[in-house]
Amino acid sequence: MADCEEVCVLIPTLNEAKTIGEVIDGFTSRGYENVLVIDGNSSDGTTDIASDHGARVMSQSGTGKGQAVREAIDHIDAEYILMLDGDGTYRPEDAEAMLEPILDGEYEHVIGNRFADMEEGAMSRLNEFGNGLFNWVFETIHGKDFEDILSGYRAFTRQSVENFYLDADGFGVETELAVECVKHGVPTTVVPIRYEARPDESDTNLHPIRDGGVILVTLYQLAKTSNPLFYFGSVGVGSSLVGVTIAAFVAYEWFVKVPRESHEVLAVVAAFAILFGVQLLMFGVLSDLIVTLHREQMRRLE
């Protein structure tokens, strides 16, 4: 087991004054003295409380959780990083379980599965449905079942994320981390954790509809380089289906209906949609071949 000094506990915060002190104390009492709080310009005294409880505090230069995580990683020298939210929903008691697969050298990225032991009321039905949907979409696109890709409790080696391309500014950063793990072949595992409800006096920074839409778009956009066949093929199939549907209507109007009616414009649209769809499918196949060859070359180089 590695020394706690080799671990940096990273906590992105935004107005978490009600809970941040207890979260920090939970880790320092277990020997994790290297706690970095990166704050998104809180207005409730979060940074003062974090400093009083012994954490190293820095203010992010931009906005959003994703930008905070990217900036914080550049300021971390520790070999291992344990990342979690400062809202009191994740337990410091799960730290050892999160770090063990990495410290044993078997994995480089660990995701805490909130659904393994979730306190009643910790997640709304809408959020639970959204999480299930995003996990299904992720598995469909990337072929990996990480069970809870949006979990904010993560453990990973600093070296493993150095080559990651993280671009999301908000809550899409968890999605990007999961996708990058698949893209770069980072050994990843899932660990069951306890997920607790936020304290009554603590307000969430998550907006289910807005942030859910951002995460869904992020998932689709990232498929461009990780699964181009799905990225281009899905649009190609959709375009082809639209073209075939219009063509079927035009054919019915001409061959079956009496008197006959011609729809020249619709026929042109149908032909264009079908051709466009077929071209996208071909482009997706070629792109997928290029990505596969690139990955094989990278494995040989490594």
Stockholm file with secondary structure:
# STOCKHOLM 1.0

chainA/1-302         MADCEEVCVLIPTLNEAKTIGEVIDGFTSRGYENVLVIDGNSSDGTTDIASDHGARVMSQSGTGKGQAVREAIDHIDAEYILMLDGDGTYRPEDAEAMLEPILDGEYEHVIGNRFADMEEGAMSRLNEFGNGLFNWVFETIHGKDFEDILSGYRAFTRQSVENFYLDADGFGVETELAVECVKHGVPTTVVPIRYEARPDESDTNLHPIRDGGVILVTLYQLAKTSNPLFYFGSVGVGSSLVGVTIAAFVAYEWFVKVPRESHEVLAVVAAFAILFGVQLLMFGVLSDLIVTLHREQMRRLE
#=GR chainA/1-302 SS CCCGGGEEEEEEESSCTTTHHHHHHHHHTTTCCCEEEEESCCSSSHHHHHHHTTCEEEECSSCSHHHHHHHHHTTCCSSEEEECCSSSCBCGGGHHHHHHHHHTTSCSEEEEEEEEEECTTSSCHHHHHHHHHHHHHHHHHHSCCCSCTTCSCEEEEHHHHTTCCCCCSSTTHHHHHHHHHHHTTCCEEEEEEEECCCCTTCCCCCCHHHHHHHHHHHHHHHHHHHCHHHHHHHHHHHHHHHHHHHHHHHHIIIIISSSCCCCHHHHHHHHHHHHHHHHHHHHHHHHHHHHHHHHHHHHHHC
#=GC SS_cons         CCCGGGEEEEEEESSCTTTHHHHHHHHHTTTCCCEEEEESCCSSSHHHHHHHTTCEEEECSSCSHHHHHHHHHTTCCSSEEEECCSSSCBCGGGHHHHHHHHHTTSCSEEEEEEEEEECTTSSCHHHHHHHHHHHHHHHHHHSCCCSCTTCSCEEEEHHHHTTCCCCCSSTTHHHHHHHHHHHTTCCEEEEEEEECCCCTTCCCCCCHHHHHHHHHHHHHHHHHHHCHHHHHHHHHHHHHHHHHHHHHHHHIIIIISSSCCCCHHHHHHHHHHHHHHHHHHHHHHHHHHHHHHHHHHHHHHC
//
